[in-house]
Amino acid sequence: MHSLLIAATATMLMLAGTALGLFLNRRLPEEHLTDRTMDIVKLATGIVATIAGLVLSLLITSAKNSYDSVAMDLKGAAADFIMLDRTLEQFGDRAIDVRTTIRQAIEKALKTNLDLRASNDEQIGAVVHLHGTAQRLIRTMAMVNPGDEILRDRALSLAYDLSKARWMLQQEANDTLPLAFQLVVMLWLALIFASFGLFTPPNPIALGALVVGAISVSASIFLINELSTPFYGIVRISTTPLGDALKIIGPLR
């Protein structure tokens, strides 16, 4: 909803700019709408359009790279869950409790659909508690066989890596684009469409082209916001890696 609202706002601002341009086209005296005036307006509009286009293209690239990075981090966390369970499996019955806790952490993450927003504090707190419990159980496991300490150190390292990954994913989930920055870009776009309206003949084809253009530009703003919030919204990261990890871990034995 957040991304759709911002995209809809951008569309309305561009259409409002077009309407303002059409209004000025009818109200301004002819001497203000000469060919020389049109050239100056086109020049200024070209500068603003170039800046806006560069900013939007850079934002799309940055948001896509960030989205892909988060997806890779999630796959890495799923692999660490599997490796941690396989390491603990070598302790036998002594690791049943901690392996159960790890399964619960994965199931809780799947249940929340990876919603790591700050507004979801209760669910996040439950996952944090499970991570802390797993680390405590690993530290307090009895060392019986030769090599147990090496396995425990390896398990603790994996558990700490998972906790670090979870905190990083949570920060990225709440790292959205500043609204003020987006408003500046939308004002640039509104000015560009106002200049279009100023010299656009009021016929259905020309106006329809401007509407399609406004919707297309708003779609790019929608994509930027969706890719910037990978854990919620319409374009979101799949929980398949965690689900596959749970299947691979399988029932405790």
ABEGO torsion letter per residue (X at the ends): XAAAAAAAAAAAAAAAAAAAAAAAAAABBAAAABAAAAAAAAAAAAAAAAAAAAAAAAAAAAAAAAAAAAAAAAAAAAAAAAAAAAAAAAAEAAAAAAAAAAAAAAAAAAAAGGBABAAAAAAAAAAAAAAAAAAAAAAABBBABBGAAAAAAAAAAAAAAAAAAAAAAAAAAABBBBAAAAAAAAAAAAAAAAAAAAABBBBAAAAAAAAAAAAAAAAAAAAAAAAABAABEABBBBAAAAAAAAAAAEBBX
